[in-house]
C-alpha cells in the first residue's frame, strides 16, 4: 500500500446526526454538526459524496465562513472520505472557525486516480477543483472567494491539494500538503505514473511549476505550506528537494520536517497546528451585513450563494432635487477592504435600476457565475437617472446625468465599497439608452473605465433630453462613432475593451449601427466582441446576454 498507515478514525455519523438534530431544536445552542451530502458530477459521470463539518454556531447564525477542502489519501475505497474524526477533534480547539469539506476522491473500482483528469468519467481534478466548490458555495453559507478557500491534503491527498491549487490558483488562496509528494505515483508510491503524453506528464509533475510560480503568486497571493516526517523514507527526499527549489526561486513558503514517519499518529498530533496555520491565512468568518457606508440601504434581492442587492440613495450634487433610489449588488462574502472589481450599470429610459435586479435577476445570475468560478467576485453599482414624472424623455445619460455619474457616483462607490483603483478594475455597461450612455461616457472620459459594454444599444445621439437643443458640434461630441476615432490611440494604450450585444428584436437600424461600430473598432485595432442572439423572444434574449456580458468583463 502507498499509505501504510492510512486507516483514519471514522466519523460517528449516527452520533453526529443526533448532534445536528439537537442543534435545530429551539433554545438549544448550536454545536459542531456533521452532514453527508452529494452532487451529480459531469466530470466523473456519477455522484460525488462528501462529509461537511459545520462549526459551532452555524445553525441560526448569519455568518459566512471560509472553507477548508480536505483530500484523503490513496489508494482508497469509495468510503474513505468519511474518515475525518481526527480533523473534527483538531478543529474544535481552534479560535478561528471554518467549514471543512472532505470529498470522495476514489471509487471501489478506481482506487488511485491521484486527483487528476484521466478522461470521460474519470476527471477527478475537474470534479474537485470546480464542481465541488460550486456545489458547496451554493448550499452552505461560505465566503465564495479564493482568499477564503484552502486545499489541504494528506499523503496522496497532499499531492492532489498542491496539484489542484497550482493548476487553479484563481480558486484557492491557501494550500497545504501533509506528508505528500509532488509527482503522481503508482499505488505503492515507488514509481512515477505515466499519464499518456509528455504534455500531461509535465503538467502533473509539480516541480515543473516552480519556474512560473513566483509570478503566479504575485498575481494570486497564496500561502503554501508542506510538511513531512523525518522518518518518511519514501517522500522526505522529494519534499526537501522542492523546498530547495522554492528557496532558489525566491518563492515564499512554509516547510517543516517533523518527528515521526508516515502514519496516523503523527497526523493526528499535528492536525491542530497545521489547520490553525491554514485558517490564519484565510479570510475569517464574517457577517453579510451591508458595509457601514451603506446605512439606509435596504435589501431588495438575494442571490442563491449569498449575494445581495441593496437599494438606497447615492447623493447627487448635480441634480439636487433628485430623490430616486439607486441600487448596489454585493457579491457573496463581501468584505470591506476587498478591492473588488466593479461594473456601473446604466438603465434605459424610461427605466430604473430595478430592471437589472428584477427583470434580469442580476443577483441570481451574478451569484451563479461567481460560485461556479466563471467570473471574479465583483460589485455592481446601478445609479438612477432621469425625471420622475412629466413628459417621457430619452435622457441618454448626457448632461447633468453624465456629470452625476462621473463626479458623484464613481467616487462614492470607490470610497464606500473599497473597490480596485485601476482603470482595468472598472467596467461600464448599459441597456438601450443606457448602453448609448455607457459607451459615450467611456469615450468622453478615457482613463476611468477599462471595459465599455453596449447591451442592445445604439451609437448615435438623438436630439432628446439634455441634447434636445444641442448644436451640431455638441452632438458630434456625444457621437461614439466620432469619439472612438478621436481617442483611438489613447484607448489602445489603455487596453480598453468593448462588448457589443445585439439580437433579433433589437431593431433594424440599431442592429446595423452595432455592426458598423464593430467594424470601426476592428479598423482602429481596438479589442472588442460582438454577441448576437437569434432568439425571437425579447425577454430571453436580454437574459442570455447578461451572463455573457459579465463573463467578458470579469471572466478568469
Secondary structure as UniProt FT lines:
FT   TURN            4..5
FT   HELIX           13..23
FT   TURN            26..27
FT   STRAND          33..41
FT   TURN            42..45
FT   STRAND          46..54
FT   TURN            56..57
FT   TURN            59..60
FT   STRAND          63..71
FT   TURN            78..79
FT   HELIX           80..82
FT   HELIX           85..92
FT   STRAND          98..103
FT   TURN            108..109
FT   TURN            114..115
FT   TURN            120..121
FT   HELIX           124..126
FT   HELIX           127..131
FT   HELIX           132..139
FT   HELIX           146..148
FT   STRAND          149..154
FT   HELIX           156..167
FT   TURN            168..171
FT   STRAND          174..178
FT   TURN            187..188
FT   HELIX           198..204
FT   HELIX           206..209
FT   HELIX           210..219
FT   STRAND          223..229
FT   TURN            230..231
FT   TURN            233..235
FT   HELIX           236..249
FT   STRAND          254..258
FT   HELIX           264..280
FT   STRAND          286..287
FT   HELIX           292..294
FT   TURN            295..296
FT   STRAND          298..302
FT   TURN            304..305
FT   STRAND          308..312
FT   TURN            320..321
FT   STRAND          326..330
FT   TURN            332..333
FT   TURN            336..337
FT   STRAND          340..346
FT   HELIX           355..359
FT   HELIX           362..371
FT   TURN            372..373
FT   STRAND          378..382
FT   TURN            396..397
FT   HELIX           400..403
FT   HELIX           404..409
FT   HELIX           410..416
FT   TURN            417..418
FT   HELIX           423..425
FT   STRAND          426..431
FT   HELIX           433..444
FT   TURN            445..447
FT   STRAND          451..455
FT   HELIX           465..467
FT   TURN            468..469
FT   HELIX           472..476
FT   TURN            477..478
FT   HELIX           480..486
FT   HELIX           488..494
FT   STRAND          497..503
FT   TURN            504..505
FT   HELIX           508..523
FT   TURN            524..525
FT   STRAND          528..533
FT   HELIX           538..554
//
